[in-house]
Amino acid sequence: MNSYISKDLQREYDLKRQRAIGEAETRRKELLERLPRYEELLIRKNKLAIEMAKTMLKGNDLDRQIAEENMKIKLGEIDREIETLFVSEGLPKDYIYPKFECGKCEDTGFIRLGNKETRCSCFTQKVVNITYKQNNMLRLEDENFNTFDIAYFSNKVDKEKYQSDKSPLQNIEDIKKLSISFVNNLDNPCQKNLLFTGRAGTGKTFMSSAIAHSAVNKGYSVLYQTAPLLMDMIIEAKFAGYKDETKKEQYNRVFDVDLLIIDDLGTENLSNTKFTELFNIINTRLLKDKKTIISTNLTLQDLAVQYDDRVMSRLIGNYTICRFFGDDIRLKKKKMC
């Protein structure tokens, strides 16, 4: 992980955590002034804890066990009374607690797995975003499974037009189900990767964004880039000889990120070097069992003409192929505006 990015980001996390704790303390003080009953309950709670602690120090094992159980019961009763007081004032039960951005690490940037402390996925994702300056990630709040509107897809079967026995609506609903299953099973080594094909405006990018949104919310790191930008970054990093720490980080992330989404495959400027690097990305991630989604406007036949047998064998053998079809959604949206 890039040390400069990591240090700067950790400072942001420390400030963010301190701010959340400070805001919680301000809310607590405001309540103490406004609600005398709340202060009374806190005083009772503190006195009870002290009394129980003294009892536990004096007695034998059985006495300590009984004292501990009694303390839990009585403290629980006070906590419930505090909750009831908050509700009566129209406040959430957790009003006095810090509102951390990440509930898993509580804005520390670290989580504990057994005896080991490791970076939280939220921190890792921010490093990925900073490293690649991913504008694609900014639209995830708008493009996700909840905002996916099937009204733009026709329910009419037209085998001659779409070369399918399904309507565009049925097809996109099937792809959506498959995509949800995919993101729910990212850790499953038996699950194939996804290859989205179809002409522009049929929902490929939106579906990719929806998967990315869900994966990030589940704690996975996601790298979402167009093929031209991704390949240029890879080549630039290799020519730099990995001496540039940022470029080295960019290169390594392509292979290590939990989910890599390559958009617009086929629009990059082609060269033998890029063919080799594309195969290296696809093959290495397969060997590492890291999931990948590739989206392209090209048909399988077009891909076979443009890329060599090594790339095509990996795509056909290790990817579930989803063909998107239907009218151009972007044009439909413009007409409706």
N, C-alpha and C positions, 0 to 999 in steps of 0.2 A: 504494500500500500504506500502510495506517495507520501513521504514524511512531511513535506511542506503542506500539502492539502490536508493531511490528517491532523497536524497541529493546529492549523487555522480553524478547521471544522470543530475540533475538540473545544477550542476557546468559545466558539459559537454555542456549543452544547452546554458548556459550563454557565455561560451567561443566561441562556434560555432556561436552564434548571433553576438558577438563582432567582430569575424573574418570576417563575411560576411559584416558587416557595414564598417569595416576598409578597406576591399578590394574595396568596392564601392567608398569610399572616395578617395582611391588611383587612381581609374579610373577617378573620377571627376577632380582631380587635374591635372592628365596627359592630359585630354582634354582641360582644361583651358589654359595650356601652348601651346598645339598644335593647338588649334582652337580659334583664337581671336574673331571670330564671335560668338562663343558659350558664351564667357565671356560677350560680349556686350549685348546679349539677356538676360542673367541672371541679369545684372545690370538694364536693362530696366524693367525687371519683378519686381525686388525689389522696384524700384522707383515708378512704377505704383501702387503696393500694398500699399505703404506708402501714396501716394497721395489720393487714394481711401479711405483709412482708415480715413484720416483727413476729407474728404468730408462727410463721413458717420457720423462722430461725430458732425458736425456742423448743418446738415440739420434736417428737420422734418422726419416723418415716410415715406412719399412719396419720399422725396429726398434720403433718405437712401436706399430705395428699388431700385430706379433708379440707384444710384451709385453702388449698389451691382451687378445689372444686367450688367451694363457697364463693371465692373471689370471682371466678369466672361467671357464676350465676348472677351475683350482685352487680358486677361491672356491666354484664349484658343488659340487665334491667335499666341501668342508667343510660347506656347507649341507646336503647330503644326509646327511652323517654326524650332523649335529645333529638332523635330522628322525628318523633311525633311533634316536638316543638318546632323543628324546621319545617315540616310539612304544613303545620298550622300557619306558618308565616309565608307560605308559598315558596319555600326554598328547597332545592334538591338535597338529598341526604348527605351527599358528599361536598356540600357547599364550602366547608372550611378546609378541604384538602387541596393540594396543588393540582392544577390542571396541566399535566404533562402532555406534550405533543405525542410522545410514544409511551404507551402504557406498559410495554414490555421492559424497556430499560430505564423508564422514568427520566428520560433525557440525560442519561449519563453517557450513552453511547456504548455501554457494555451490558452483557447479560451473563449470568452464571449457568453453566451446564455441568452439573455434578460439582467436581472440585476445580473445574477449569473456567476461567473468565475469558469471554470472547467478544468480538465486536458484534453489536446488534445489527440486524439486517437493515434497519432504518439508516444507520451510519454508513454501512456499505453502499446502500443505494445512493445516498447523497454524494459519496465519493465518485461513484460511476457517473452521476449526472454532471458533477463539476468537471471531471476528467474529459467528458465528451461534449459538455455544454449542450445537452440533449433538449432541443426545442420540442422534439416529438413527445417528450414526457409531460410537457405542459398542458396538453389537451386531454389528459387521461380523465380528469374530473368530468369533462363533457362527453367523452366517448367511452362508454362502458356498457356492461350488459343491461343495466337498469334504464339507460337512455336509448337503447337500441330500438328503433321504431320499424316494425315489420309492415307498417301501412304503405311504405314505398315499394313493396314487392307485390307483383301481380299474382293472383291466385289462378290464373289461366294457364292450362297446359298447352304448349305449342311446340310439338316435337320437331317440326321442320325448322323453326326459328332457333330453338335452344339446344337441339340435339339431346333431349332428355325427356323421359316419361314423367318427370316431376315439373310442377309449376315453380317459378322463381321463389314464391312464398314457402312452399314445402321444402325446397332445397336449402334456403337460408335458415329455416327453423331447424333442419337436421344439422347444418353446420354449426349453428349456435349451441345445440345440445352437445355436439362433439367437442366444441371449444371449451365449454364449461367443464366437461369431463376431463379434458386435457389439463386445464389449470388446477383442477382438484387432485390430479395425480402426477404432478411434476416430479415427484420423487420415485415414481414407479419405473424401474428399469425396463419393464416389458412394454411400456407405452411408447409408441412411435412419435416422431416429430411431425410437424405439420407443414405442408406445402400448399399455399393458397394461389390458385391460378384463376385468371379471368380478366376481361378487359376493364379499363378504368371506370370507376363510378359504380361498381357492383357490390361494394361493402367490404372489400379485403382489408383496407387500412383501418376502417372502423372496428372490424372484428379483432384485428391485431391489437389495437389500442385497448379494447375491452379485456382481452386476455392479459395484457400488460398491467392494466389497472387492478384486476383481481389478483394477479401474482404479487404485485407490490403490497397490496393490503394483507396478503397471507404471509408476508415477511420474506419473500424471495427478492433477490437482486435481479434487475432487468436492464439490459442494454438494447435500446431501440434505435437503429440507424438505417439510413438508406444505403443501398449497395454502393453507389458512387462514393459517398463520404467515407464509408467504412473501408473500402478497398484503398482509397487514397491515404487514409490514416495508417493502414497496415504497411503499405509500401514506404511511406515516409518514415515510419518507425524503424523499418529494417535498414533503410539507407542511412539513418542516423546512427546505426550500429549500436542501438540500445544505450548510448551514452547519455541521451536526454532522459531524465527521470520521468517526466510527464509522458513522453512518447512510449517509454518502456511500460509504464502503467497502462496506457491505452491498449497496447498490444496484448499484454497479459490478461486484461479484463475480457477481451474477446473470447478467450478460451476458458476462463474461470467463472464468468457470471452465470447465475442459475438459469436464466432464460435469455437467449439472444434472439432478437427479431430483426431480420434483414428485409427491408422494404424495397420494392422496385428493382428486384434482381433483373438484370438484362439491360438496364439503362446506363450501366457503367461503361467507360471506355475500355475496350477489350485489349488484352496483351497476354503473352505467354506467362509473364510474371503474375498477373492477376488471376489467370486460370489456376496456376499452382497454389496461390494463396487461398483462393476460394475452396479448393479441394482440401487444403490443410486445415482450414477452419471447420469445414463440415466433418472431415474425418476425425480430427482431434477431439472435437466435442462429442462425437459418437463414442470414441474410445473412453472418454471421461464420463460418459453417461450424463451429459449436460444437454438439456432440451433446447431446440432451435425451431423457430418459425421462419419460413421464407415465403415472401409474397412477390408475385410477378404478374405482369400483364401478358406475358407470353404463354402460349400453349405448350404442352409437353413436346409436341413436334418441333416447335420453334426452339425450345430449350435444347433439344437433342442436336439441332443444327449448330447452335451457338456455343455449346459446352461439350467437352470431351466425354468419352465413355466412363471415365473414373468418377466424374461428378454425377453423371446421370445414373450410374449404378447405385450410388449412395442415396440419391433422391428417391428413386423408384423402390429400392429395397428397404429403406429405413424411414420413409416419410408417408404419412397418410395424406393422400392427394384430395384436396377439396376444390372443386370447380365452381366458381361463382358465375352466375349469369342473371340476366334480366335487363331492364331499362336502366339508363344512367341516372342514379339517384341524385347526383349533383344538379343535373339539368331539371329534374322534377322539383327539387327544392327551390331553384331559381324561379321557376314558373309559378310556384305557390307564394313567392314573396311579393 
